[in-house]
Amino acid sequence: MNDASRELAVAAADLAADRKALDIVVLDLEIHSSIADAFVICSGRSHIQVEAIVQRVREGLAERHGIGPISVEGLENARWALIDYGSIVVHVFQPGVREIYDLERLWNQVPRWNYEDGADKHIALA
């Protein structure tokens, strides 16, 4: 993943963690897809937490990087919200919905890393 996309993905993961997102994973799609360079995937326990995570990511990336999303989808019921920044896409799921769509399995051939409190603690799983 290029440095700019990696920086955005790390920032989005950090911001999601600020709102206690669960099971944060980043999938490196750069050479595998034209959709985006990375997916940031995480879970919130309820629709309120999903909304809070989305709000924090949007506000934080605007403050830190001066960017806004191309689109935001799914906040009507907040079971699965998507924030599209072009080079990265942030998916925020409620746990049952995340299991149904299972993006990690769908993209099981791409490099990935799990997030652990802080940008310096990413674990490459490749």
N, C-alpha and C positions, 0 to 999 in steps of 0.2 A: 504494500500500500504506500502511496506517495506520502511525503511528510505532511503536507497540508491536510489531507484526509485523515491521516493518523492523529494529528493534533486535534481536529474536530471530534473524532471518535473518542479520544481520551477525555476531552472536555465534556462531551455529552455523557459519558460513563460517570465521570466525577460528579456532574450535576444531578444525574439520576440517583447516585449514591447519597447525595445531600438530602434526598427525600426518602431515604431508606428503601430504595428499590432492591428487589431480590434477584439473585442469580443473573447478574449482569454479564453478558457475553458479547464479544465483538467478533464478527465474521469478516474476514478479509476477502472481498469479492473482486478486487481490482482486475485480476487477469482471468477471472471466471465469468464475468457478467458485465453487460453494458448498463444494467439498472443503476448501480452505484458502486463506489469503491469499498464501502463497508456498510454492514448492518450493525447497529447497536441494539441488542435485545435485552429486555429486562421485564420484571413482573412487579405488579403492585397488588396488595391484598384485597383491595376494594375499588369501586369506581372512584371514590374520593381520593384514594392514594394515586390511582392512575392519572387523574386530572392534575393532582399536585406535582407529580413527576413531569408531566408534559409541560406544565406552566414553568417549572424550575428550569428545564432544559431550554425552553424558548427564551426566557428572560436572561438566563446565564450566557447563552451563545450570542444573544444580542449585545449584552454588556461586554463580554470578553473578546468577541470576534467581530462585532458589528454586523452580524448577519441575521436575517430572518428566514423562516422556512418558505419553501415554494408552496407547500400545502400542508394542511393538518387535517387528518381524517379520523373519525371514530369517536369523537368526544360526546356524541349524542347519548350513548349509553356507557361509554368508557369501559367496555370489556376488552377492546383492543384499539389502541390509538396509534397512529402512524404520523411521524413528523418527517417530512421530506426536505432535505437540504441540498439535494442534487448529488453531491459527492458522498454523502452519508444519509442513511435512513434510520431513524430511531423508531423501534417498535416497543410499545409498552402494553403488556398483556396482563389480564387477570390470570392466575395460574391455570384454571381449567381450560381456558381458551388457548393459552400457550401450548398446552399438551395436544389439543386438537390440531392446530396448525403445524406444530413441531418444525419450525424453520431450521433449527439446528440439524435435524435429521435430513431435511430436504437439501440442505447445503453442507452435507457431511464431508464433502471432498475438499472444502476450502480451509485455509489456515484460520485458526481461531484462538482467542485468548479469553480467559476468565478474568474478571475484575476483582481485585481485592483492595479495598480502601486505599486509594492513592495511586497516582499515575506511575509511580516507580515500582509498583507491586503487581504488574500485569504478568500473567503466567502464559507463555506461549504453549499451545497444545499441538499446533501444526498437524 
